[in-house]
Amino acid sequence: MQSLFIASKTKVPLTSPHIIEKMDLYNTFRNNSCKKVTIFRAPAGYGKTTIVSHLLSKQSKEIAWVSLDQADNDPIRFWKYTLQAVANALHTNIDQELSPLLHAQDLSSLEYFVNSFVEEINFSEKDLRIVLDDYHLIDNQIIHQLVTQFIENSHHQAHIYLTTRSSLPLPIAKWRVKQWVQEFEMEHLRFSMQEAKQFFALKNSHLAHPDILPHIMKKTEGWISGLILANLANQSETPQQWQEQAQPFISEFLWQEIITTLPRSTQDFLIRTSFLNELEPDLCEKLTNVEHSRGILEELESKGLFTVRLQSSKPVFRYHHLFQEALQIELKRQYSNREVLEIVEHTAKLLYDNGYTNSAIELVLQYGLYELAVFWISTNLVSIYIAGHTATFLRWLNLLRSNQYRVTYEMLLQGYLTAISMLEFDTANELMQELDFLQETEQWMQKEENLSLAAAFGITKAYALVASGGDIKKVKEILRNELPLLKENTYTRWASVGNLYNSFEVKLLRTSLSSIGKLPEIEELPEIVALFRETNLNTLSVAAFIFGIAAECLYEWNSLEEAQKEMAITLKLAHQYKDPSLFIPMYFLKAKIYAQQCQLNSAQAMLTQLSQEITEKHWHNSIQTMKAYCYILDGDSQNAEFILQKTKTNQPFWQLVYARLLLLKDQPHEALPLIIQVKTKAQYEGQIATIIEATVLEAICHYRLGNKKLALTTLHEALLPASKYYYVRTFLDEKEIIPLLDEYFKLNSLEEMWETVPDHYFDYLKKNYTSTNLTENDILTPREREIYNLLAEGITNREIAQQLYLSEGTVRVYLSNIYSKLGVTSRTKAILLKK
C-alpha cells in the first residue's frame, strides 16, 4: 500500500532572507521563552507561520514542526505526525519506541501514550520547541483533551507553539493564572508605518505619491497579506487611483483578481495545482504537463506570491491557505462542473498513484466522487487499520452514509468494530441496525462470499455486548448462531492486523474486552470458555484473550488451581501469536501466584528473564514495576524505590505500586493523596478493578493513621462494587487489610450502611478469608517476621538494630508496620499475640 503519511508536514518552512524584522515582537518573544505555551492568534494573512518560523530560526533549539490540516482530526494520525516531528528534532528513535502504543483509539490508551511521550521528552532534557501550525483546523475533542494533558505534564525544556485563526478550545484562562502562556494577537503581528516602508523598499516598489502609503496603511491596517496585494496592485499615481485599483485586492473574496493579471500559462499552472497541499515539482509536472514546474514555484516564492518553500531534502512548496482557496474559486469560475470534476479526479489519481492515499481519498470525498472513494477505501482498508487511522476511516464512513451512498458490507462491519473500540456505542448501534436491515432485505449473510463476514459480524456483536457490560447469555446465543458460518482461514485479509484488545494494560481485567473490570457471573465463565475452546472460534486471536481473562477472573475468585490451568493455556497461545500484550499480563498473574506461595525469588527470576526478552520500552518499564511490587512484598524498600524512581509514570499500575512502597516506608500521609488520585480517575473511566484496588489501599491508609471507623467505612465502600462481581483476591492479596476485614466480620450489630452488601457475597468472602488460615507469618514480610520474633524475645529496639545492622529509626518503621498489620497499637499487645 502507498504511504499514508506526508513527510513535508513535519518540515520547518523556510523564511525569506528579506523578511522584515519586528524587533519589539522578537524581544517579547525571547523574554518569555520560559513560558510553556506561546499562541499566535490572528486571521489569515498576518504571517503567523512565517513569523514563528523566523523567530525560532534565531534560537539554537531543536524544532519539531507539524503543519496541520483537516485530516489530522484523527487522534492517532495527529500524534504520529507529532511523534515523528519530535523524533526528527531530537535525533532519536523515540518514534520507534512509542509507535506501538498508538494502536487503539480509546481514550485510556491514548492518554497512556501521551504520558509516555511526555516522559520521553522530559527524560531527554533537551530544549525542544514543538510547533502545531494551523491548530484552528483541529475540532476533535479527544485531541484537545490530549494536547492539554501533553502541555500540562511537560517540563520546562519543552515549549509548545500554536498558530491559529480563532480562539482555542484549551484551558487558556487556567494557564494564564499559572503564568504558563504568552499570546500574540493581530495587533502584535500587523506592520507599523516604518515596517511598511521597509517592506516596499525590499520589494523595490516605488510609490508615486507620498500620500499613497498612509492610505494603504489605513485601508490594510497593517495586514501583511494586504500589503503584499497592494504591492502587486501598485501602478497608481494618486491615493484615489490606488483605492480604485487596490480595493478589490484587499478583500480575500477577490484575490482571484491577482491571478487573472498573471500570464495565462502561470494561471493555468496555479489553478490546476490548487488541490495539492504539498507542491512537489515532479508531481506538478505530471499534473500540468509543464516541464519547468520548479522554476515557476521558485519564482512565485521569490516574489512573495503566497507560496512558501518547506525545508526538505528536495524542493517542496505550499500555497497560503487563502491563496489556495482563491485559486479553487477561480477554477470553478473558469471551468464547467464536469471539467472541474475531471481535474479533481485526475489530481486525486495522481496523488493516489504517488503514495498520497489519504489526500487522494479526502479530495474525492470533498467533491462527491464517492464511487472512487469507496473503491480506494475498500482496497486499503486493512492498511488503514494497521496505520491506526481508524478515526479517519469512521469519519469517511459517516460522510458517505450521510450522503446516502451505498458502501460495502465490510466497511460497515469495520465501522461497527471501530465505533465499539472507540466506545462510541450510539454510532455502533446505528451501524449494527443498518447491517441487520440489509440482512432482512438482501440476505447478505447467507451468500457464500459473505459467510466469514457474517460470522465476524456475529462475533463483533458479541464483543460489543461484552464491552458495554451486556447480558452474557445473549452473547452466548449470538455466538452459537454465528458459529456455523465461521470457516477457518476464509477471511485471511485481516490476518496481518494485530489485536485490538490491549495496548498497554498489565491486567486484562482493565481492558474493554473484559468490560473494564465487570466480571461475568461465576457459573457462566466455564460456558463462555468452552464456547471458545471447543468450537472453531478457537482459531481467532480473541479466544486467547478470553482464556487470559478467564485466568484472571478465576484468580480473583480465589480458584487458584483453575486459574493456573487457564494461565498455562493462555501463555502457550500468547507465545504462539508472539503477543506481549497477552503474555505479559499472564506472567504478572503468575508472579502474583508465586508471591502467594512465598516464592518471591522465583517470581523475580521469571520477571528478570521476561525483561530480557522484551524490547518495547513501555512493556519493559511495566515489568520493572512488577519487580518493584515483588520487592515490596518481600519488605525490600531500597530495591523497590530504586526501580520505581527509574520507571516513574502516571500509569495507575505504577502509582499504586508506589503507594504500597510509601506504606512500607510508613508514610501513609504521602500515599493517601496518590491513591485517591488514581481512584478518582478510575471512577471517571468506570475501571472497576482499579476502583476496588485503590479503595482497599485507601482503607489501609486510614487504618494506619489510626482512624479505624473511617477505615471500616472505606473498606465497605470497596466491598460494594466488589460484591457485584465477586472480587476476593484484591482484598486477600493486601495482607494489611486482613486485620481490618477481621474487624469488619466481627461487628456485632451491622450499621444500616453495611446491609447493602449482599449476604451471599459476604459469606463467600468470609469463607475465602477463613480458608486462607492466615497467621502473622503470612501477613508479615520475611524481614518483619525476623524483627517480630526478636521483639517477642523482649529485646529492645537498640538491640534489634545492632543485631540486624539496622538503624533504630528503621526498626521503628518496621515495628509500626508490624503493629498495623497485626491490628495492635503497642509492643505489649504484639507480644501477647505471639504467646
KETORSE-305610 format. One record per residue (C-alpha): x, y, z; residue in three letters. Coordinates in pm, whole numbers, padded with zeros to 5 digits, always signed. Layout:
<atoms>
XYZALA...
</atoms>
This chain:
<atoms>
+00000+00000+00000MET+00110+00356-00064GLN+00235+00572+00223SER-00035+00722+00443LEU+00196+00999+00568PHE+00336+01314+00411ILE+00694+01382+00520ALA+00684+01751+00433SER+00418+01810+00701LYS+00692+01781+00962THR+00937+02015+00788LYS+01001+02370+00911VAL+00902+02625+00642PRO+01191+02827+00505LEU+01182+03202+00559THR+01285+03471+00316SER+01622+03638+00384PRO+01443+03969+00321HIS+01187+03928+00598ILE+01103+04245+00792ILE+01247+04227+01143GLU+00985+04311+01407LYS+01222+04376+01696MET+00956+04454+01957ASP+00785+04127+01879LEU+01112+03936+01887TYR+01219+04088+02219ASN+00885+03999+02379THR+00909+03653+02230PHE+01263+03599+02359ARG+01194+03741+02707ASN+00904+03497+02753ASN+01081+03188+02625SER+01042+03024+02966CYS+00664+03002+02919LYS+00515+02661+02843LYS+00290+02777+02560VAL+00307+03052+02300THR-00004+03128+02096ILE-00016+03328+01773PHE-00381+03410+01709ARG-00481+03623+01409ALA-00689+03600+01090PRO-00543+03456+00773ALA-00275+03658+00605GLY-00098+03800+00911TYR+00211+03588+00858GLY+00178+03367+01166LYS+00363+03072+01013THR+00637+03291+00866THR+00689+03481+01192ILE+00708+03168+01409VAL+00948+03000+01168SER+01166+03313+01157HIS+01167+03369+01534LEU+01257+03008+01610LEU+01533+03010+01348SER+01710+03273+01560LYS+01730+03030+01854GLN+01964+02732+01877SER+01692+02490+01983LYS+01553+02168+01842GLU+01235+02243+01645ILE+00957+01988+01591ALA+00714+02129+01336TRP+00374+01990+01234VAL+00170+02160+00960SER-00184+02058+01044LEU-00475+02006+00808ASP-00834+01885+00836GLN-00734+01521+00803ALA-00533+01545+01125ASP-00853+01528+01331ASN-00777+01158+01369ASP-00603+01131+01712PRO-00365+00857+01601ILE-00270+01045+01283ARG-00224+01369+01482PHE+00008+01208+01737TRP+00201+01005+01481LYS+00293+01327+01298TYR+00381+01496+01627THR+00586+01195+01736LEU+00772+01189+01404GLN+00844+01562+01425ALA+00986+01527+01777VAL+01195+01224+01676ALA+01342+01425+01387ASN+01413+01723+01612ALA+01577+01522+01892LEU+01756+01286+01650HIS+01635+00984+01848THR+01432+00671+01782ASN+01153+00786+02013ILE+00908+00725+01728ASP+01008+00358+01703GLN+00981+00313+02080GLU+00640+00473+02120LEU+00464+00392+01791SER+00345+00052+01922PRO+00139+00242+02179LEU-00053+00423+01903LEU-00267+00123+01827HIS-00612+00188+01971ALA-00840+00492+01964GLN-00983+00450+02315ASP-00904+00739+02547LEU-00716+00540+02812SER-00472+00402+02552SER-00415+00748+02404LEU-00369+00901+02749GLU-00110+00635+02829TYR+00071+00714+02502PHE+00075+01088+02581VAL+00209+01021+02931ASN+00484+00802+02785SER+00558+01063+02517PHE+00592+01338+02778VAL+00817+01121+02993GLU+01049+01051+02698GLU+01073+01421+02613ILE+01133+01514+02976ASN+01398+01242+03004PHE+01588+01380+02703SER+01646+01709+02894GLU+01690+01890+02562LYS+01534+02227+02488ASP+01259+02139+02245LEU+01026+02367+02050ARG+00708+02196+01923ILE+00502+02392+01669VAL+00143+02293+01589LEU+00072+02516+01290ASP-00292+02597+01197ASP-00433+02439+01513TYR-00773+02600+01436HIS-00827+02316+01187LEU-00849+02067+01476ILE-01201+02017+01610ASP-01163+01671+01766ASN-01235+01699+02139GLN-01018+01400+02225ILE-00719+01568+02060ILE-00787+01888+02257HIS-00801+01686+02578GLN-00476+01506+02499LEU-00295+01825+02393VAL-00400+01977+02726THR-00261+01673+02906GLN+00059+01692+02699PHE+00115+02061+02777ILE+00032+02041+03145GLU+00260+01743+03210ASN+00559+01867+03005SER+00863+02003+03184HIS+01011+02348+03127HIS+01250+02240+02849GLN+00959+02161+02614ALA+00778+02465+02473HIS+00466+02441+02258ILE+00375+02696+01989TYR+00023+02712+01849LEU-00080+02918+01549THR-00450+02968+01497THR-00708+03188+01327ARG-00958+03151+01610SER-00988+03101+01984SER-00863+02767+02110LEU-01077+02513+02298PRO-00798+02471+02553LEU-00782+02585+02919PRO-00602+02910+02830ILE-00753+03102+03125ALA-00611+02849+03372LYS-00272+02865+03200TRP-00274+03246+03225ARG-00325+03220+03601VAL-00031+02979+03621LYS+00172+03220+03403GLN+00237+02944+03152TRP+00130+03125+02836VAL+00234+03415+02617GLN-00007+03533+02349GLU+00039+03733+02031PHE-00270+03877+01868GLU-00342+04065+01547MET-00213+04395+01689GLU+00127+04236+01760HIS+00160+04099+01406LEU+00043+04390+01192ARG+00302+04615+01027PHE+00377+04962+01157SER+00426+05251+00916MET+00804+05212+00941GLN+00783+04841+00874GLU+00557+04904+00576ALA+00819+05143+00432LYS+01083+04873+00475GLN+00856+04624+00305PHE+00804+04837-00008PHE+01174+04919-00017ALA+01270+04550-00008LEU+01024+04486-00291LYS+01181+04768-00492ASN+00835+04916-00517SER+00826+05290-00578HIS+00519+05471-00451LEU+00443+05753-00694ALA+00272+05976-00440HIS+00382+06034-00077PRO+00023+06003+00045ASP-00027+05656-00104ILE+00148+05469+00176LEU-00060+05627+00458PRO-00367+05550+00252HIS-00257+05188+00206ILE-00190+05156+00578MET-00531+05299+00658LYS-00703+05051+00429LYS-00498+04743+00520THR-00448+04829+00890GLU-00104+04670+00869GLY-00241+04343+00738TRP+00066+04177+00588ILE-00114+04000+00305SER-00298+04323+00231GLY+00038+04498+00183LEU+00151+04220-00049ILE-00165+04264-00252LEU-00121+04638-00250ALA+00229+04597-00386ASN+00101+04375-00665LEU-00157+04641-00749ALA+00084+04933-00719ASN+00050+05110-01052GLN-00126+05418-00922SER-00036+05785-00939GLU-00265+05907-00660THR-00427+05764-00346PRO-00766+05785-00518GLN-00643+05581-00812GLN-00481+05332-00575TRP-00808+05284-00393GLN-00993+05223-00717GLU-00737+04966-00826GLN-00636+04812-00493ALA-00967+04781-00314GLN-01058+04453-00488PRO-00727+04306-00375PHE-00782+04392-00007ILE-01085+04166+00019SER-00999+03796+00045GLU-01307+03723-00164PHE-01149+03894-00466LEU-00800+03756-00453TRP-00851+03590-00783GLN-00805+03932-00944GLU-00434+03886-00888ILE-00445+03553-01060ILE-00602+03699-01371THR-00318+03954-01404THR-00061+03676-01438LEU+00036+03512-01768PRO-00222+03260-01884ARG+00025+02970-01854SER+00101+03062-01494THR-00270+03099-01419GLN-00339+02754-01554ASP-00048+02607-01356PHE-00171+02767-01031LEU-00530+02662-01084ILE-00453+02302-01171ARG-00217+02258-00876THR-00452+02426-00626SER-00574+02090-00492PHE-00225+01989-00380LEU-00144+02056-00016ASN+00224+01991-00085GLU+00364+02105-00418LEU+00638+01871-00540GLU+00771+01984-00881PRO+00766+01630-01024ASP+00403+01582-00925LEU+00312+01927-01058CYS+00470+01839-01392GLU+00263+01521-01420LYS-00047+01716-01334LEU+00004+02016-01566THR+00243+01882-01833ASN+00464+02184-01755VAL+00830+02078-01752GLU+00963+02383-01562HIS+00734+02349-01259SER+01018+02401-01014ARG+01114+02727-01180GLY+00755+02855-01163ILE+00725+02769-00794LEU+01060+02926-00711GLU+00963+03244-00897GLU+00629+03262-00715LEU+00806+03214-00383GLU+01070+03477-00459SER+00801+03731-00546LYS+00619+03660-00222GLY+00314+03548-00414LEU+00164+03347-00126PHE+00391+03049-00190THR+00603+02903+00090VAL+00902+02676+00047ARG+00929+02395+00302LEU+01258+02268+00439GLN+01320+01934+00276SER+01588+01729+00105SER+01404+01805-00217LYS+01216+02123-00313PRO+00862+02119-00172VAL+00627+02419-00165PHE+00277+02500-00049ARG+00031+02778-00118TYR-00102+03006+00152HIS-00446+02873+00250HIS-00638+03179+00137LEU-00447+03186-00190PHE-00525+02819-00242GLN-00893+02889-00176GLU-00889+03179-00424ALA-00731+02956-00689LEU-01005+02700-00643GLN-01270+02972-00672ILE-01108+03079-00996GLU-01101+02719-01115LEU-01475+02687-01065LYS-01531+03019-01242ARG-01330+02923-01549GLN-01440+02562-01591TYR-01771+02379-01602SER-01872+02143-01322ASN-01788+01847-01540ARG-01442+01986-01619GLU-01377+02063-01252VAL-01461+01705-01156LEU-01233+01576-01431GLU-00946+01788-01292ILE-01023+01672-00938VAL-01028+01308-01045GLU-00706+01345-01242HIS-00537+01512-00944THR-00665+01253-00698ALA-00546+00962-00913LYS-00200+01117-00938LEU-00194+01164-00561LEU-00303+00805-00509TYR-00052+00664-00757ASP+00228+00863-00592ASN+00154+00736-00244GLY-00069+01012-00101TYR-00357+00777-00028THR-00529+00978+00243ASN-00501+01304+00048SER-00648+01137-00260ALA-00943+00996-00065ILE-01006+01328+00112GLU-01011+01510-00223LEU-01259+01279-00399VAL-01484+01280-00093LEU-01480+01660-00088GLN-01606+01670-00447TYR-01854+01387-00419GLY-01667+01127-00624LEU-01794+00861-00389TYR-01753+00559-00614GLU-01381+00619-00641LEU-01359+00696-00268ALA-01528+00368-00172VAL-01304+00172-00409PHE-00986+00323-00260TRP-01106+00291+00099ILE-01204-00072+00046SER-00876-00152-00127THR-00669-00002+00154ASN-00894-00081+00448LEU-00657-00327+00616VAL-00360-00093+00573SER-00564+00197+00710ILE-00629-00010+01021TYR-00266-00117+01056ILE-00165+00251+01033ALA-00409+00330+01313GLY-00628+00565+01107HIS-00948+00420+01242THR-01099+00755+01341ALA-01030+00888+00990THR-01200+00583+00840PHE-01502+00629+01065LEU-01529+00993+00957ARG-01517+00888+00590TRP-01779+00620+00650LEU-02013+00864+00826ASN-01970+01114+00540LEU-02062+00853+00280LEU-02361+00732+00479ARG-02484+01086+00545SER-02488+01137+00169ASN-02687+00815+00128GLN-02408+00647-00067TYR-02402+00271-00050ARG-02083+00129+00100VAL-01964-00230+00124THR-02069-00475+00394TYR-01707-00496+00501GLU-01684-00119+00550MET-02000-00120+00761LEU-01866-00409+00967LEU-01530-00243+01025GLN-01706+00082+01110GLY-01910-00111+01364TYR-01597-00260+01520LEU-01420+00077+01514THR-01705+00252+01690ALA-01706-00017+01959ILE-01329+00007+02013SER-01369+00386+02049MET-01660+00331+02291LEU-01894+00523+02057GLU-02184+00291+02120PHE-02450+00515+01962ASP-02266+00505+01629THR-02203+00133+01671ALA-02572+00072+01731ASN-02667+00263+01412GLU-02425+00055+01205LEU-02545-00268+01362MET-02905-00177+01279GLN-02806-00097+00920GLU-02634-00434+00880LEU-02935-00609+01034ASP-03168-00420+00800PHE-02957-00521+00499LEU-02978-00879+00619GLN-03357-00859+00628GLU-03382-00702+00282THR-03089-00864+00098GLU-03000-01177+00298GLN-02634-01085+00258TRP-02520-01312+00540MET-02637-01623+00354GLN-02429-01554+00043LYS-02122-01774+00008GLU-01883-01484-00044GLU-02005-01318+00277ASN-02005-01612+00518LEU-01689-01510+00701SER-01807-01150+00716LEU-02134-01270+00861ALA-01952-01470+01127ALA-01730-01174+01204ALA-02043-00959+01240PHE-02187-01201+01493GLY-01863-01217+01689ILE-01839-00837+01682THR-02195-00814+01813LYS-02096-01041+02098ALA-01784-00831+02162TYR-01998-00514+02166ALA-02222-00666+02431LEU-01921-00766+02640VAL-01758-00423+02604ALA-02077-00245+02709SER-02137-00483+03001GLY-02430-00654+02835GLY-02608-00982+02901ASP-02363-01275+02881ILE-02647-01514+02794LYS-02724-01309+02487LYS-02354-01316+02397VAL-02357-01697+02402LYS-02673-01708+02194GLU-02527-01482+01927ILE-02204-01679+01909LEU-02384-02011+01875ARG-02590-01871+01588ASN-02283-01748+01401GLU-02053-02045+01463LEU-02182-02248+01166PRO-02088-01958+00937LEU-01728-01936+01053LEU-01485-02122+00833LYS-01122-02147+00923GLU-00889-01919+00722ASN-01171-01797+00497THR-01127-01433+00591TYR-00748-01405+00566THR-00740-01040+00451ARG-00726-00927+00814TRP-00470-01182+00930ALA-00194-00916+00941SER-00393-00687+01168VAL-00280-00712+01529GLY-00521-00748+01816ASN-00738-00455+01917LEU-00789-00579+02270TYR-00493-00447+02468ASN-00230-00179+02410SER-00058-00140+02744PHE-00265-00281+03031GLU-00081-00521+03264VAL-00415-00662+03380LYS-00659-00787+03116LEU-00947-00711+03351LEU-00885-00341+03279ARG-00944-00379+02903THR-01270-00316+02722SER-01290-00684+02624LEU-01350-00764+02990SER-01585-00467+03033SER-01313-00278+03226ILE-01342-00499+03529GLY-01705-00614+03516LYS-01652-00985+03572LEU-01908-01238+03443PRO-02109-01449+03683GLU-01908-01736+03830ILE-02132-02009+03687GLU-02126-01858+03337GLU-01748-01841+03291LEU-01698-02215+03216PRO-01965-02199+02945GLU-01802-01898+02778ILE-01458-02059+02788VAL-01595-02384+02650ALA-01766-02198+02367LEU-01433-02054+02254PHE-01224-02362+02325ARG-01444-02639+02188GLU-01559-02474+01866THR-01385-02326+01566ASN-01383-01993+01748LEU-01053-02120+01889ASN-00886-02016+01562THR-00939-01648+01648LEU-00687-01443+01846SER-00972-01314+02062VAL-01009-01667+02203ALA-00665-01642+02366ALA-00768-01317+02531PHE-01089-01478+02657ILE-00881-01755+02816PHE-00648-01496+02971GLY-00942-01304+03114ILE-01079-01632+03249ALA-00747-01696+03426ALA-00761-01353+03590GLU-01127-01399+03687CYS-01056-01738+03845LEU-00763-01593+04036TYR-00982-01308+04158GLU-01241-01560+04277TRP-00961-01742+04465ASN-00982-02050+04242SER-00604-02068+04214LEU-00571-02418+04067GLU-00818-02346+03785GLU-00658-02008+03728ALA-00318-02170+03678GLN-00461-02412+03420LYS-00615-02131+03212GLU-00298-01925+03251MET-00083-02207+03112ALA-00311-02245+02807ILE-00312-01869+02750THR+00066-01842+02776LEU+00109-02113+02513LYS-00121-01928+02271LEU+00028-01589+02356ALA+00377-01709+02264HIS+00237-01872+01952GLN+00092-01533+01849TYR+00408-01355+01974LYS+00181-01112+02153ASP+00332-00939+02461PRO+00001-00764+02528SER-00130-01108+02624LEU+00164-01298+02771PHE+00292-01014+02993ILE-00035-00993+03193PRO-00021-01371+03229MET+00336-01362+03365TYR+00227-01092+03607PHE-00053-01319+03722LEU+00200-01599+03759LYS+00421-01369+03968ALA+00127-01299+04198LYS+00066-01671+04244ILE+00434-01720+04323TYR+00404-01441+04580ALA+00106-01606+04747GLN+00311-01926+04770GLN+00602-01732+04931CYS+00818-01796+04622GLN+00923-01436+04562LEU+01268-01538+04437ASN+01101-01746+04166SER+00881-01450+04074ALA+01182-01218+04047GLN+01378-01468+03836ALA+01085-01512+03598MET+01037-01134+03561LEU+01410-01082+03503THR+01404-01338+03223GLN+01094-01178+03076LEU+01254-00835+03086SER+01548-00961+02881GLN+01313-01087+02608GLU+01105-00769+02571ILE+01216-00480+02350THR+00920-00241+02375GLU+01006+00019+02635LYS+00659+00057+02787HIS+00632-00317+02849TRP+00985-00325+02985HIS+00900-00048+03235ASN+00587-00234+03343SER+00792-00548+03407ILE+01035-00347+03619GLN+00742-00202+03813THR+00616-00555+03879MET+00962-00646+04009LYS+00935-00350+04246ALA+00597-00482+04361TYR+00759-00817+04446CYS+01037-00640+04636TYR+00770-00457+04837ILE+00600-00786+04922LEU+00940-00904+05045ASP+00985-00590+05256GLY+01276-00462+05045ASP+01205-00090+05016SER+01552+00001+04889GLN+01544-00207+04571ASN+01178-00123+04513ALA+01243+00250+04536GLU+01546+00227+04307PHE+01333+00065+04036ILE+01030+00291+04079LEU+01234+00607+04052GLN+01370+00483+03717LYS+01029+00386+03579THR+00813+00673+03707LYS+00490+00717+03513THR+00132+00830+03552ASN+00005+00479+03481GLN-00229+00359+03761PRO-00029+00038+03795PHE+00292+00229+03877TRP+00114+00476+04103GLN-00047+00205+04318LEU+00279+00012+04346VAL+00448+00333+04455TYR+00171+00390+04710ALA+00250+00047+04853ARG+00615+00149+04879LEU+00514+00458+05075LEU+00312+00238+05309LEU+00611+00006+05351LEU+00814+00314+05449LYS+00539+00406+05699ASP+00432+00715+05501GLN+00051+00676+05480PRO+00006+01053+05468HIS+00204+01064+05141GLU+00040+00750+05000ALA-00320+00860+05057LEU-00338+01153+04806PRO-00179+00940+04534LEU-00426+00657+04594ILE-00723+00896+04588ILE-00595+01047+04262GLN-00586+00702+04099VAL-00926+00614+04241LYS-01086+00937+04115THR-00958+00878+03761LYS-01073+00515+03772ALA-01421+00624+03881GLN-01434+00866+03587TYR-01336+00585+03348GLU-01553+00320+03516GLY-01248+00098+03580GLN-01399-00140+03837ILE-01083-00340+03910ALA-00879-00027+03978THR-01155+00136+04184ILE-01165-00164+04420ILE-00787-00196+04443GLU-00736+00175+04514ALA-01016+00183+04771THR-00866-00114+04957VAL-00532+00070+04977LEU-00716+00383+05089GLU-00872+00185+05376ALA-00527+00062+05477ILE-00401+00421+05486CYS-00684+00530+05718HIS-00621+00226+05939TYR-00250+00313+05955ARG-00340+00669+06052LEU-00540+00538+06347GLY-00887+00618+06208ASN-01049+00277+06238LYS-01404+00399+06179LYS-01311+00576+05855LEU-01106+00272+05753ALA-01407+00043+05801LEU-01627+00284+05608THR-01375+00289+05321THR-01344-00089+05329LEU-01720-00113+05296HIS-01703+00129+05002GLU-01467-00117+04830ALA-01695-00409+04908LEU-01995-00252+04731LEU-01863-00287+04372PRO-01667-00599+04469ALA-01985-00777+04578SER-02141-00734+04236LYS-01858-00922+04062TYR-01723-01136+04348TYR-01382-00974+04386TYR-01186-01161+04654VAL-00810-01172+04585ARG-00789-00792+04558THR-00864-00796+04931PHE-00668-01105+05035LEU-00355-01002+04841ASP-00323-00694+05060GLU-00209-00864+05381LYS-00253-00545+05578GLU-00628-00539+05509ILE-00671-00873+05691ILE-00695-00724+06044PRO-00947-00471+05916LEU-01152-00745+05747LEU-01140-00929+06077ASP-01281-00622+06250GLU-01547-00596+05978TYR-01659-00958+06015PHE-01670-00931+06394LYS-01906-00634+06406LEU-02180-00737+06649ASN-02451-00515+06508SER-02413-00412+06146LEU-02495-00049+06086GLU-02758+00027+05826GLU-02499+00114+05563MET-02339-00232+05583TRP-02664-00402+05485GLU-02615-00305+05120THR-02352-00579+05081VAL-02541-00895+04976PRO-02526-01183+05220ASP-02416-01435+04958HIS-02107-01228+04874TYR-02044-01150+05241PHE-02044-01524+05316ASP-01832-01603+05008TYR-01567-01350+05105LEU-01569-01463+05468LYS-01533-01826+05363LYS-01233-01748+05144ASN-01087-01523+05411TYR-01120-01803+05667THR-00992-02075+05433SER-00664-01892+05386THR-00596-01952+05760ASN-00361-01657+05766LEU-00113-01620+06053THR+00137-01347+06124GLU+00382-01544+05907ASN+00155-01494+05606ASP+00088-01128+05681ILE+00441-01015+05755LEU+00736-00993+05517THR+01043-01207+05596PRO+01227-00909+05749ARG+00919-00810+05951GLU+00887-01169+06081ARG+01253-01161+06184GLU+01204-00839+06378ILE+00877-00962+06530TYR+01047-01278+06659ASN+01320-01070+06824LEU+01055-00838+06965LEU+00877-01137+07122ALA+01203-01229+07296GLU+01177-00899+07483GLY+01490-00727+07349ILE+01500-00351+07294THR+01486-00156+06966ASN+01854-00072+07002ARG+01947-00437+07047GLU+01735-00536+06744ILE+01908-00266+06540ALA+02255-00382+06645GLN+02178-00747+06580GLN+02033-00684+06231LEU+02268-00400+06134TYR+01984-00150+06103LEU+01933+00198+06240SER+01695+00245+06531GLU+01478+00466+06309GLY+01444+00184+06056THR+01349-00056+06333VAL+01079+00185+06449ARG+00936+00200+06095VAL+00929-00180+06076TYR+00758-00204+06414LEU+00495+00047+06309SER+00420-00166+06001ASN+00406-00482+06213ILE+00161-00327+06459TYR-00064-00208+06174SER-00068-00546+06003LYS-00142-00727+06327LEU-00412-00479+06425GLY-00246-00375+06752VAL-00123-00041+06883THR+00163-00128+07114SER+00464-00351+07173ARG+00289-00526+07465THR-00018-00622+07258LYS+00204-00750+06976ALA+00399-00972+07218ILE+00076-01104+07366LEU-00039-01218+07022LEU+00277-01422+06992LYS+00209-01612+07315LYS
</atoms>
